[in-house]
Amino acid sequence: MSAKFNKAASKMIPQSGSQIFQSAQSKQDTRTRFCEMGDLGKAMELLAKFSKSHFELDTYCSILQLCAELKSLKDGKKVHRIISSKRVEIKGLLGTKLVYMYVKCGDLEKGRWVFDKIVNEKVFLWNFMMNEYAKIGNCRESISIFWKMRDFGVEMDAHTFSCVLKCFAAIGNIKESEWVHGYLLKSGFGSYNTVVNSLIAFYFKYGRVESACKLFDELDDKDVISWNSMVSGHAANGLSDRGFNVFEDMMCSGVDIDLVTMVSVMVICANVGTLHLGRALHGYAIKSSLTDELILSNSLLDMYSKCGDLGGAIQVFEKMGKRSVVSWTSLIAGYAREGMSDKAISMFREMEREGTNPDTYAITCILHACACNGSLEVGKDVHSYVRENNMESNLFVCNALMDMYAKCGSMEDALSVFSQMRVRDIVSWNTMIGGYSKNSLPNEALNMFIEMQRHSELNGITMSCILPACASLSALDKGREIHGHILRRGFLSDRIVVNALLDMYAKCGALALALLVFDSIFSKDLVSWTVMISGYGMHGYGKHIFELEPENTGYYVLLANIYAEAERWEEVKKLRERMSRRRLKKQPGCSWIEIKGRAQIFVAGDNSHHLSKKIQSLLKRVSLRMKEAGYLPKLQYALLNADDMEKEIALCGHSEKLAMACGILCLPPGKTVRVTKNLRVCGDCHEMAKFMSKMMRREILLRDSNRFHHFKDGRCSCRGYW
């Protein structure tokens, strides 16, 4: 370096810097200390002023390093131009620094251009480029560099193999990864932890569990990453018990568990519902001061919510100093899973107010809550958000939207989403077929089924969705055709499919075929027995239900209704006495209707609503008009030891009637009344809904535990089958 350079530098930098230059014993010390000061502006000014002078390569390298650290691409390019103008050969350390500068300054394309021009046999630069491409998700380019390393004879190290194995895992290239596995064993890297850990993670990702375990067992020096890979790998492959065993072995081995271990075990606890272990680990995390870590707090939230302990989840949530969209979504999903859809929707609204934007998973969770609750208005608001944020191309979101619309009884909107989808999977088709069947649109379901066969594979869910459509149409021939599909595809072992087949034959009146299917079932469950009882009045089968599940009140009520329909009052009395001895109580009927985005909830005999008097007045008026039209109340559905008048009053207090009346009073004229009930609608309420739809000239949509009932002009879409 020239004397002029040192003299000028001493004048331009602060006094302390000048002293550094004056005390430097060599040119190398001067250059090093100058760059250590980090004043890139003055460094560039000096470089420009003495651009005609000859500098040693170390000077350029130091300034390029500084440009990289400060991410100054503009100055880095200037240095590159000066180097080029002096015809300095770019190789070795200078080439490495130039590539490093471009990449760190965000110009990977230019960095790659320089990389391809230079000849560099140092493994560091090759590894660096591989890692940079892997960071941005361009694993194929990273692998391409790996093959060039092999072709150019560059000596690879453990970091090379670790990186390329992660890339192979990302793109699912199993064949070439096995070649790499063999190559690294020949090269002597088979005992390097970083390499073996990457291989273990790779094999687990693609279900090669035994290969991963074999590698782990052969590893002499197992570190915490090795153990973590085994715990998380087993969890990801649905082998939670084995994951727990590995965790126990890890504790016994004396290896200290870390944050990753905690998160991995929390995933297992969440998957299998092991709340006691999750709580114990939570206590350990508190003692270890790990609960401030967002990733662990989110794992705790997920564990508590999936284990059904929403109280614990809320406590974790409220103590979090920082929350992410994952935090909110875990709680929303927890509420939805526990059937607390109103809470889930409320939490979603709060998340929006806090300024956290929902991701696609959060959207699918809230749509599920809307579907369970029948909250069409909220669901439509979420759909608007999906449109505004360009999420309509996401397959999972579209499937969740269709499911929400179908379960809210709006098949027109579901079909609109379906029609606009560019990519559909089997879930998309099944959602539409199931939606049409549940909404008593059997012809549309059958047409969709025919179209599906041209575009998609069928599975057991497809069969269980299309069979109710055949039942609604009493289409025995079509049902038998579906039965043939089931036999050919081996779905007869699917319990849900067989029960749907039984129900179809029952509703088509084909007793002989139903008995044939029923007798072929090796292990009959509650549903199959129930179908035979409700479908064919085979009351003698009732004892089998009570043997299987003696505490389930729903089956007592089912039999009581069947006996009442047949006017077998002595049997009804015996059932009641049996329930009384067992201290069983019927699940209370509950219905709700969404008005202005809020659910109005009613239970049987409810007088707490602020419009209760108007509701009762409307129902009495409807009952009177029904009597005038010749309708007699179905008093057997009251199931009371009372006179006819008391039974009639009790029937007027059924929750679905209260909700329907509330909707007629509160909703604008002409708007569809949408009611959801937690149980099966009774026959008397069904008749009143038909009459109300005609009398009030209002379409009524009633969703019960079995299906949708669309009432219009005095008729129901179910045609009397529900």
LINTA-V332479 format. One record per residue. RES is the residue in one letter. BURIAL is I if it has 16 or more other C-alpha atoms within 10 Angstrom, else O. Layout:
res=RES burial=BURIAL
res=RES burial=BURIAL
This chain:
res=M burial=I
res=S burial=O
res=A burial=O
res=K burial=O
res=F burial=O
res=N burial=I
res=K burial=O
res=A burial=O
res=A burial=I
res=S burial=I
res=K burial=O
res=M burial=O
res=I burial=I
res=P burial=O
res=Q burial=O
res=S burial=O
res=G burial=I
res=S burial=I
res=Q burial=O
res=I burial=O
res=F burial=I
res=Q burial=O
res=S burial=O
res=A burial=O
res=Q burial=O
res=S burial=O
res=K burial=O
res=Q burial=O
res=D burial=O
res=T burial=I
res=R burial=I
res=T burial=O
res=R burial=O
res=F burial=I
res=C burial=I
res=E burial=O
res=M burial=O
res=G burial=O
res=D burial=O
res=L burial=I
res=G burial=O
res=K burial=O
res=A burial=I
res=M burial=I
res=E burial=O
res=L burial=I
res=L burial=I
res=A burial=O
res=K burial=O
res=F burial=I
res=S burial=I
res=K burial=O
res=S burial=O
res=H burial=O
res=F burial=I
res=E burial=O
res=L burial=O
res=D burial=O
res=T burial=I
res=Y burial=I
res=C burial=I
res=S burial=I
res=I burial=I
res=L burial=I
res=Q burial=I
res=L burial=I
res=C burial=I
res=A burial=I
res=E burial=O
res=L burial=I
res=K burial=I
res=S burial=I
res=L burial=I
res=K burial=O
res=D burial=I
res=G burial=I
res=K burial=I
res=K burial=O
res=V burial=I
res=H burial=O
res=R burial=O
res=I burial=I
res=I burial=I
res=S burial=O
res=S burial=O
res=K burial=O
res=R burial=O
res=V burial=O
res=E burial=O
res=I burial=I
res=K burial=I
res=G burial=O
res=L burial=O
res=L burial=I
res=G burial=I
res=T burial=I
res=K burial=I
res=L burial=I
res=V burial=I
res=Y burial=I
res=M burial=I
res=Y burial=I
res=V burial=I
res=K burial=I
res=C burial=I
res=G burial=O
res=D burial=O
res=L burial=I
res=E burial=O
res=K burial=O
res=G burial=I
res=R burial=O
res=W burial=O
res=V burial=I
res=F burial=I
res=D burial=O
res=K burial=O
res=I burial=I
res=V burial=O
res=N burial=I
res=E burial=O
res=K burial=O
res=V burial=O
res=F burial=O
res=L burial=I
res=W burial=I
res=N burial=I
res=F burial=I
res=M burial=I
res=M burial=I
res=N burial=I
res=E burial=I
res=Y burial=I
res=A burial=I
res=K burial=O
res=I burial=O
res=G burial=O
res=N burial=I
res=C burial=I
res=R burial=I
res=E burial=I
res=S burial=I
res=I burial=I
res=S burial=O
res=I burial=I
res=F burial=I
res=W burial=O
res=K burial=O
res=M burial=I
res=R burial=O
res=D burial=O
res=F burial=O
res=G burial=O
res=V burial=O
res=E burial=O
res=M burial=I
res=D burial=I
res=A burial=I
res=H burial=I
res=T burial=I
res=F burial=I
res=S burial=I
res=C burial=I
res=V burial=I
res=L burial=I
res=K burial=I
res=C burial=I
res=F burial=I
res=A burial=I
res=A burial=I
res=I burial=O
res=G burial=O
res=N burial=O
res=I burial=O
res=K burial=O
res=E burial=O
res=S burial=I
res=E burial=O
res=W burial=O
res=V burial=I
res=H burial=I
res=G burial=O
res=Y burial=O
res=L burial=I
res=L burial=O
res=K burial=O
res=S burial=O
res=G burial=O
res=F burial=I
res=G burial=I
res=S burial=I
res=Y burial=I
res=N burial=I
res=T burial=I
res=V burial=I
res=V burial=I
res=N burial=I
res=S burial=I
res=L burial=I
res=I burial=I
res=A burial=I
res=F burial=I
res=Y burial=I
res=F burial=I
res=K burial=I
res=Y burial=O
res=G burial=O
res=R burial=O
res=V burial=I
res=E burial=O
res=S burial=O
res=A burial=I
res=C burial=I
res=K burial=O
res=L burial=I
res=F burial=I
res=D burial=O
res=E burial=O
res=L burial=I
res=D burial=O
res=D burial=O
res=K burial=I
res=D burial=O
res=V burial=I
res=I burial=I
res=S burial=I
res=W burial=I
res=N burial=I
res=S burial=I
res=M burial=I
res=V burial=I
res=S burial=I
res=G burial=I
res=H burial=I
res=A burial=I
res=A burial=I
res=N burial=O
res=G burial=O
res=L burial=I
res=S burial=I
res=D burial=O
res=R burial=O
res=G burial=I
res=F burial=I
res=N burial=O
res=V burial=I
res=F burial=I
res=E burial=O
res=D burial=O
res=M burial=I
res=M burial=O
res=C burial=O
res=S burial=O
res=G burial=O
res=V burial=O
res=D burial=O
res=I burial=O
res=D burial=O
res=L burial=O
res=V burial=I
res=T burial=I
res=M burial=I
res=V burial=I
res=S burial=I
res=V burial=I
res=M burial=I
res=V burial=I
res=I burial=I
res=C burial=I
res=A burial=I
res=N burial=I
res=V burial=I
res=G burial=I
res=T burial=I
res=L burial=I
res=H burial=O
res=L burial=O
res=G burial=I
res=R burial=I
res=A burial=O
res=L burial=I
res=H burial=I
res=G burial=O
res=Y burial=O
res=A burial=I
res=I burial=O
res=K burial=O
res=S burial=O
res=S burial=O
res=L burial=I
res=T burial=I
res=D burial=O
res=E burial=O
res=L burial=I
res=I burial=I
res=L burial=I
res=S burial=I
res=N burial=I
res=S burial=I
res=L burial=I
res=L burial=I
res=D burial=I
res=M burial=I
res=Y burial=I
res=S burial=I
res=K burial=I
res=C burial=I
res=G burial=I
res=D burial=I
res=L burial=I
res=G burial=O
res=G burial=I
res=A burial=I
res=I burial=O
res=Q burial=O
res=V burial=I
res=F burial=I
res=E burial=O
res=K burial=O
res=M burial=I
res=G burial=O
res=K burial=O
res=R burial=I
res=S burial=O
res=V burial=O
res=V burial=I
res=S burial=I
res=W burial=I
res=T burial=I
res=S burial=I
res=L burial=I
res=I burial=I
res=A burial=I
res=G burial=I
res=Y burial=I
res=A burial=I
res=R burial=I
res=E burial=O
res=G burial=O
res=M burial=I
res=S burial=I
res=D burial=I
res=K burial=I
res=A burial=I
res=I burial=I
res=S burial=O
res=M burial=I
res=F burial=I
res=R burial=O
res=E burial=O
res=M burial=I
res=E burial=O
res=R burial=O
res=E burial=O
res=G burial=O
res=T burial=O
res=N burial=O
res=P burial=I
res=D burial=O
res=T burial=O
res=Y burial=I
res=A burial=I
res=I burial=I
res=T burial=I
res=C burial=I
res=I burial=I
res=L burial=I
res=H burial=I
res=A burial=I
res=C burial=I
res=A burial=I
res=C burial=I
res=N burial=I
res=G burial=I
res=S burial=I
res=L burial=I
res=E burial=I
res=V burial=I
res=G burial=I
res=K burial=I
res=D burial=O
res=V burial=I
res=H burial=I
res=S burial=O
res=Y burial=O
res=V burial=I
res=R burial=O
res=E burial=O
res=N burial=O
res=N burial=O
res=M burial=I
res=E burial=I
res=S burial=O
res=N burial=O
res=L burial=I
res=F burial=I
res=V burial=I
res=C burial=I
res=N burial=I
res=A burial=I
res=L burial=I
res=M burial=I
res=D burial=I
res=M burial=I
res=Y burial=I
res=A burial=I
res=K burial=I
res=C burial=I
res=G burial=I
res=S burial=I
res=M burial=I
res=E burial=O
res=D burial=I
res=A burial=I
res=L burial=I
res=S burial=O
res=V burial=I
res=F burial=I
res=S burial=O
res=Q burial=O
res=M burial=O
res=R burial=O
res=V burial=O
res=R burial=I
res=D burial=O
res=I burial=O
res=V burial=I
res=S burial=I
res=W burial=I
res=N burial=I
res=T burial=I
res=M burial=I
res=I burial=I
res=G burial=I
res=G burial=I
res=Y burial=I
res=S burial=I
res=K burial=I
res=N burial=I
res=S burial=I
res=L burial=I
res=P burial=I
res=N burial=O
res=E burial=I
res=A burial=I
res=L burial=I
res=N burial=O
res=M burial=I
res=F burial=I
res=I burial=O
res=E burial=O
res=M burial=I
res=Q burial=O
res=R burial=O
res=H burial=O
res=S burial=O
res=E burial=O
res=L burial=I
res=N burial=I
res=G burial=I
res=I burial=I
res=T burial=I
res=M burial=I
res=S burial=I
res=C burial=I
res=I burial=I
res=L burial=I
res=P burial=I
res=A burial=I
res=C burial=I
res=A burial=I
res=S burial=I
res=L burial=I
res=S burial=I
res=A burial=I
res=L burial=I
res=D burial=O
res=K burial=I
res=G burial=I
res=R burial=I
res=E burial=O
res=I burial=I
res=H burial=I
res=G burial=O
res=H burial=I
res=I burial=I
res=L burial=O
res=R burial=O
res=R burial=O
res=G burial=O
res=F burial=I
res=L burial=I
res=S burial=O
res=D burial=O
res=R burial=I
res=I burial=I
res=V burial=I
res=V burial=I
res=N burial=I
res=A burial=I
res=L burial=I
res=L burial=I
res=D burial=I
res=M burial=I
res=Y burial=I
res=A burial=I
res=K burial=I
res=C burial=I
res=G burial=I
res=A burial=O
res=L burial=I
res=A burial=O
res=L burial=O
res=A burial=I
res=L burial=O
res=L burial=O
res=V burial=I
res=F burial=I
res=D burial=O
res=S burial=O
res=I burial=I
res=F burial=O
res=S burial=O
res=K burial=O
res=D burial=O
res=L burial=O
res=V burial=I
res=S burial=I
res=W burial=I
res=T burial=I
res=V burial=I
res=M burial=I
res=I burial=I
res=S burial=I
res=G burial=I
res=Y burial=O
res=G burial=I
res=M burial=O
res=H burial=O
res=G burial=O
res=Y burial=O
res=G burial=I
res=K burial=O
res=H burial=O
res=I burial=I
res=F burial=O
res=E burial=O
res=L burial=O
res=E burial=O
res=P burial=O
res=E burial=O
res=N burial=I
res=T burial=O
res=G burial=O
res=Y burial=I
res=Y burial=I
res=V burial=I
res=L burial=I
res=L burial=I
res=A burial=I
res=N burial=I
res=I burial=I
res=Y burial=I
res=A burial=I
res=E burial=O
res=A burial=O
res=E burial=O
res=R burial=O
res=W burial=O
res=E burial=O
res=E burial=O
res=V burial=I
res=K burial=O
res=K burial=O
res=L burial=I
res=R burial=I
res=E burial=O
res=R burial=O
res=M burial=I
res=S burial=O
res=R burial=O
res=R burial=O
res=R burial=O
res=L burial=O
res=K burial=O
res=K burial=O
res=Q burial=O
res=P burial=O
res=G burial=I
res=C burial=I
res=S burial=I
res=W burial=I
res=I burial=I
res=E burial=I
res=I burial=I
res=K burial=O
res=G burial=O
res=R burial=O
res=A burial=I
res=Q burial=I
res=I burial=I
res=F burial=I
res=V burial=I
res=A burial=I
res=G burial=O
res=D burial=O
res=N burial=O
res=S burial=O
res=H burial=O
res=H burial=O
res=L burial=O
res=S burial=O
res=K burial=O
res=K burial=O
res=I burial=I
res=Q burial=I
res=S burial=O
res=L burial=I
res=L burial=I
res=K burial=O
res=R burial=O
res=V burial=I
res=S burial=I
res=L burial=O
res=R burial=O
res=M burial=I
res=K burial=O
res=E burial=O
res=A burial=O
res=G burial=O
res=Y burial=O
res=L burial=O
res=P burial=I
res=K burial=I
res=L burial=I
res=Q burial=I
res=Y burial=I
res=A burial=I
res=L burial=I
res=L burial=O
res=N burial=O
res=A burial=O
res=D burial=O
res=D burial=O
res=M burial=O
res=E burial=O
res=K burial=I
res=E burial=I
res=I burial=O
res=A burial=I
res=L burial=I
res=C burial=I
res=G burial=I
res=H burial=I
res=S burial=I
res=E burial=I
res=K burial=I
res=L burial=I
res=A burial=I
res=M burial=I
res=A burial=I
res=C burial=I
res=G burial=I
res=I burial=I
res=L burial=O
res=C burial=O
res=L burial=O
res=P burial=O
res=P burial=O
res=G burial=O
res=K burial=O
res=T burial=I
res=V burial=I
res=R burial=I
res=V burial=I
res=T burial=I
res=K burial=I
res=N burial=I
res=L burial=I
res=R burial=O
res=V burial=I
res=C burial=I
res=G burial=I
res=D burial=I
res=C burial=I
res=H burial=I
res=E burial=I
res=M burial=I
res=A burial=I
res=K burial=I
res=F burial=I
res=M burial=I
res=S burial=I
res=K burial=I
res=M burial=O
res=M burial=O
res=R burial=O
res=R burial=I
res=E burial=I
res=I burial=I
res=L burial=I
res=L burial=I
res=R burial=I
res=D burial=I
res=S burial=O
res=N burial=O
res=R burial=I
res=F burial=I
res=H burial=I
res=H burial=I
res=F burial=I
res=K burial=I
res=D burial=I
res=G burial=I
res=R burial=I
res=C burial=I
res=S burial=I
res=C burial=I
res=R burial=O
res=G burial=O
res=Y burial=O
res=W burial=I
